[in-house]
Amino acid sequence: MLRLVAVLISGVLSVPELAEQRVALVIGNDSYSNVPVLQKAAADARTMTASLSKLGFDVETGVNVSRTETNRRLQDFLNHIEPGDVALFYFAGHGVEIAGSNYLLRSTSRRRHPAMRSA
């Protein structure tokens, strides 16, 4: 995971002059109702926010956000991206695989599908 983040950040650093703006949406969810609670996802999100801010990103951060709030933040983020912008989405939390497709779980997610297993 850290290798992927390093590649993404190094790619961003190589083209700073070309970007109109640098924007990031960072979400970290520790709290879950029916899946194991995480210990470091929120802290990872805060660390990523600080790192991206130092690199000149305008960062929107959410910690333990609901499905409604996650969707609102994501839609706002997508609505503000313009051609030429550098945009980065970072998620720390649980993910699942269902029938070969991967999904991110919002905070307070409930296990609803029998095929749900940790990714």
Backbone hydrogen bonds, N-H to C=O, Kabsch-Sander energy under -0.5 kcal/mol:
donor,donor_aa,acceptor,acceptor_aa,energy
5,V,1,M,-2.2
6,A,2,L,-2.5
7,V,3,R,-2.3
8,L,4,L,-2.5
9,I,5,V,-2.8
10,S,6,A,-2.5
11,G,7,V,-2.2
12,V,8,L,-1.9
13,L,9,I,-2.5
14,S,10,S,-1.1
15,V,12,V,-1.2
18,L,15,V,-0.7
19,A,15,V,-0.7
19,A,16,P,-0.6
20,E,84,G,-1.0
23,V,21,Q,-0.6
23,V,86,V,-2.7
24,A,58,D,-2.1
25,L,88,L,-2.3
26,V,24,A,-0.5
26,V,60,E,-2.9
27,I,90,Y,-2.5
28,G,62,G,-2.4
29,N,92,A,-2.8
30,D,28,G,-0.5
34,N,109,S,-1.7
38,L,30,D,-2.4
44,D,40,K,-2.8
45,A,41,A,-2.2
46,R,42,A,-2.2
47,T,43,A,-2.4
48,M,44,D,-2.6
49,T,45,A,-2.4
50,A,46,R,-2.2
51,S,47,T,-2.4
52,L,48,M,-2.9
53,S,49,T,-2.3
54,K,50,A,-1.9
55,L,51,S,-1.0
56,G,53,S,-1.7
57,F,52,L,-2.4
58,D,22,R,-3.0
59,V,57,F,-0.8
60,E,24,A,-2.8
61,T,59,V,-0.5
62,G,26,V,-2.6
64,N,28,G,-2.2
70,T,66,S,-2.7
71,N,67,R,-2.8
72,R,68,T,-2.3
73,R,69,E,-2.7
74,L,70,T,-2.6
75,Q,71,N,-2.5
76,D,72,R,-2.6
77,F,73,R,-2.5
78,L,74,L,-2.7
79,N,75,Q,-2.3
80,H,76,D,-1.1
80,H,77,F,-0.7
81,I,77,F,-0.6
81,I,78,L,-0.7
85,D,82,E,-2.3
86,V,21,Q,-2.6
87,A,85,D,-0.6
88,L,23,V,-1.7
90,Y,25,L,-2.6
92,A,27,I,-2.7
96,V,103,Y,-2.6
97,E,117,R,-1.6
98,I,101,S,-2.8
101,S,98,I,-2.0
103,Y,96,V,-2.8
105,L,94,H,-2.7
107,S,65,V,-1.6
108,T,31,S,-1.8
109,S,106,R,-1.1
112,R,110,R,-0.9
116,M,113,H,-2.0
117,R,97,E,-0.8
119,A,95,G,-2.1
